[in-house]
Amino acid sequence: MGYRFATAALLLTSLLAANAQTAAPAPPPAPAPPPSPAVPTSPSVSLDVVDLTPKFLAFYDEAQKEKANPDQRWELWKKLYGFAAVPPTPEGQAIARKLLDAAWPKYPAALDRIRQGVQGIVPKPHDALDQVSTLLAVDVPIDVRLFVYVGGFEGNAFTAPAKDGGVIVAIPVEEEHPGLLMTHEFTHALEAEQAGLSLDWRRSIAHTIFAEGLAMRATQSIHPGEADVVYVGEASPGWYERAQAKHAQILADITPHLAEDSSEAVMRYTMGKGGAGVEREAYYTGWLVIGDLLNHGWTFPRLARVTDPEMTKLCAESLARLQQAK
C-alpha cells in the first residue's frame, strides 16, 4: 500500500505504517543542486531475506484439503500463516479477514508466482538492492530485512523501521510486478537511512511527495520502458487518468499544505481524496516534482541526501515551476 507503495507501514500481525491584468510572474529559477557525492557504493549495505510464502502455502493447501468454509479458513489462516500488512489491533485483524475473503477466489491464478516465492522475483533481491545502492551512491552502513509475503492483492508493499535497528521492507509476491515494488521500497529504505529520515506514518506532505517521487523515478531509471502508470501505481482503475485530467487542480490544492504533518493531512493526500477530489494526490505530485528536479540538474545521489527540513522549500519551488509551465 496501508496504501500502495506505503513507506510508513503499520506492519506486524501475529507473526512477528484577484484577476490582475499584469503579466504572470516568471517561474522561480531552478535551485542549484549541490554536487553529487563522488563515492562508491557502500559495501556495508546488507540484506537478509525472509520468505513467508511456504507458511502461506501450508495454510492454503490445508484449507483446500479440508474444504474449509470462510470461518474455518480464517482460523487456519491465523494458526498457520497470520501475516498481513495491517495494524496489530482488533481493527487490523478485521481488515485482514476482509482481505483474505476478497482475495481467496483470486489466489489460484497467482499460485505459480506464489509457489516460486522469493526465487520468482526478478531481479533477485540482492541484485535489486545493489542497483538501488549504486544509483543513490549510498555511503553509510545499512541493514535491510526483506519479507516476501502473500497479501490480499491490495498491493501494499511497504518500508518500516526495524525494532532492532535497520529497515524492514515487505513485498507482496502475488502482485504482477513484485520486482518493481521491491526496487521502489529499497529506494525508500536506503534514502531514509542515507538522509536520516523518519519512516513514521506522520511526516510532512512535502516529505511524502519527495520520498514517493524519488522511489518512483528511481524505479523508472533502473527498470525503464514501462508506461508511467506502472511506476506511479494505481489504487483503483483509471486513477492515473483522473489525476492527469485534474493536474492543475491537484497542484493548486496541495501546494499550501506542504508543511502540514498531521495524521489527517497525511491520510487526505495518500489514502484519501484531496481537495481536487482525487485519491493519492501526494503520489501524483511526487512523480512530477522529482521529474522536474531531475530535469533541472539534480541527480539521484543528491536527491537521496535531501533532509526533511529542505523538502518543503524544494517542493514549493518545483510546484511553482510546474504550475507556471502548464
Rosetta blueprint (number, residue, H / E / L):
1 M L
2 G L
3 Y L
4 R L
5 F L
6 A E
7 T L
8 A L
9 A L
10 L L
11 L L
12 L L
13 T L
14 S L
15 L L
16 L L
17 A L
18 A L
19 N L
20 A L
21 Q L
22 T L
23 A L
24 A L
25 P L
26 A L
27 P L
28 P L
29 P L
30 A L
31 P L
32 A L
33 P L
34 P L
35 P L
36 S L
37 P L
38 A L
39 V L
40 P L
41 T L
42 S L
43 P L
44 S L
45 V E
46 S E
47 L E
48 D E
49 V E
50 V E
51 D E
52 L L
53 T H
54 P H
55 K H
56 F H
57 L H
58 A H
59 F H
60 Y H
61 D H
62 E H
63 A H
64 Q H
65 K H
66 E L
67 K L
68 A L
69 N L
70 P H
71 D H
72 Q H
73 R H
74 W H
75 E H
76 L H
77 W H
78 K H
79 K H
80 L H
81 Y L
82 G L
83 F L
84 A L
85 A L
86 V L
87 P L
88 P L
89 T L
90 P H
91 E H
92 G H
93 Q H
94 A H
95 I H
96 A H
97 R H
98 K H
99 L H
100 L H
101 D H
102 A H
103 A H
104 W H
105 P H
106 K H
107 Y H
108 P H
109 A H
110 A H
111 L H
112 D H
113 R H
114 I H
115 R H
116 Q H
117 G H
118 V H
119 Q H
120 G H
121 I L
122 V L
123 P L
124 K L
125 P H
126 H H
127 D H
128 A H
129 L H
130 D H
131 Q H
132 V H
133 S H
134 T H
135 L H
136 L H
137 A L
138 V L
139 D L
140 V L
141 P L
142 I E
143 D E
144 V E
145 R E
146 L E
147 F E
148 V E
149 Y E
150 V L
151 G L
152 G L
153 F L
154 E L
155 G L
156 N L
157 A L
158 F E
159 T E
160 A E
161 P E
162 A L
163 K L
164 D L
165 G L
166 G L
167 V E
168 I E
169 V E
170 A E
171 I E
172 P E
173 V L
174 E L
175 E L
176 E L
177 H L
178 P H
179 G H
180 L H
181 L H
182 M H
183 T H
184 H H
185 E H
186 F H
187 T H
188 H H
189 A H
190 L H
191 E H
192 A H
193 E H
194 Q H
195 A H
196 G L
197 L L
198 S L
199 L L
200 D L
201 W L
202 R L
203 R L
204 S L
205 I H
206 A H
207 H H
208 T H
209 I H
210 F H
211 A H
212 E H
213 G H
214 L H
215 A H
216 M H
217 R H
218 A H
219 T H
220 Q H
221 S H
222 I H
223 H L
224 P L
225 G L
226 E L
227 A L
228 D H
229 V H
230 V H
231 Y H
232 V H
233 G L
234 E L
235 A L
236 S L
237 P L
238 G L
239 W H
240 Y H
241 E H
242 R H
243 A H
244 Q H
245 A H
246 K L
247 H H
248 A H
249 Q H
250 I H
251 L H
252 A H
253 D H
254 I H
255 T H
256 P H
257 H H
258 L L
259 A L
260 E L
261 D L
262 S L
263 S H
264 E H
265 A H
266 V H
267 M H
268 R H
269 Y H
270 T L
271 M L
272 G L
273 K E
274 G L
275 G L
276 A L
277 G L
278 V L
279 E E
280 R L
281 E H
282 A H
283 Y H
284 Y H
285 T H
286 G H
287 W H
288 L H
289 V H
290 I H
291 G H
292 D H
293 L H
294 L H
295 N H
296 H L
297 G L
298 W L
299 T L
300 F H
301 P H
302 R H
303 L H
304 A L
305 R L
306 V L
307 T L
308 D H
309 P H
310 E H
311 M H
312 T H
313 K H
314 L H
315 C H
316 A H
317 E H
318 S H
319 L H
320 A H
321 R H
322 L H
323 Q H
324 Q H
325 A H
326 K L
